[in-house]
Structure formats: structure tokens, C-alpha cells
């Protein structure tokens, strides 16, 4: 399999709904996802950190709600 290094961005031009959801729920942009797909280490690290933060929030939110 050959890697040409080019990935056509069909997301931002075709799906405004997806971009709105990314911004509203995750405070992320399609550009961040695109950069991660292209192998940008900073973008990958940021998305990973967002996932870790979400897992922590999901774990502790019920405990905070009880208080």
C-alpha cells in the first residue's frame, strides 16, 4: 500500500452538521480531525487528551451530582 500523503477533505465541504456538532459538543474543528488523520502528533495528542478528560468526567459526574 502506497502513501501519497494527500487526503481530500470531503468533510468540511459536505457536512456543516458534523462541523456544528464537533464545535458544540467537543469544542473541536474538522481541521483538528483532518490534521490528526494526516499524522500531526499535536492534534493526535489533543484528541487523546480530550478522550481521557471525557472518561474522567463521565466517571465522576454521578458522584458530584449526589453531593
N, C-alpha and C positions, 0 to 999 in steps of 0.2 A: 504494500500500500504506500503510495507516494503522497507526501505532504506538500502541497503547493504553497501553503502559507496564506492563502486567500480564502475568506469565508464571507459569502454575501450576506449582508444584514437585511433579512426579509421581515424581521420582527417589527422594527420601528416604523417602517413604511406601511405595513399591512394591518397592524393591530394597535390602535390607540387605546383600546380597552385594557390590553395587557400592560401597557405602559402606565396607565392610570392606576391599575391595581398594584403594580410594583412600587410606584411612588407612595400611594396611600397606605398600604399595609406594611411595606418593608423599608420604606424610605430609600429605595434603590432605583436605578435607571436601567434602561435597556443597554445603555453604553457600558455600565458595570458588568452586566452579563456577557456582553459581546467581548469586552476586554478579558474576562475570565476564560471564555471559550478560545480566545487567541493565545492563552497561556500567560497572561500578565499575573505575576506572583502576588502583587499587592492586591489586585482585585480578588484573586482566589482566597487570599488570607482574610480579606474583609468579609467575603461571603461566608467563609467558615466561622469567623467570629460572630457574625450575625446569627448563624445557626446555633452556636453554643449559647449565646445570650437568650435566644428564644427558648431553648431547652431549660435553662435555669429559671426563666420567668414562668414557664409552664409548671415547673416543679414547685415553686414557692408561692405562686398566686393563690392557690386554695388556702394555704396556711395564713397568708396575710388577710384574706377575706374573712376568716374566722375571728380575727382579732378585733 
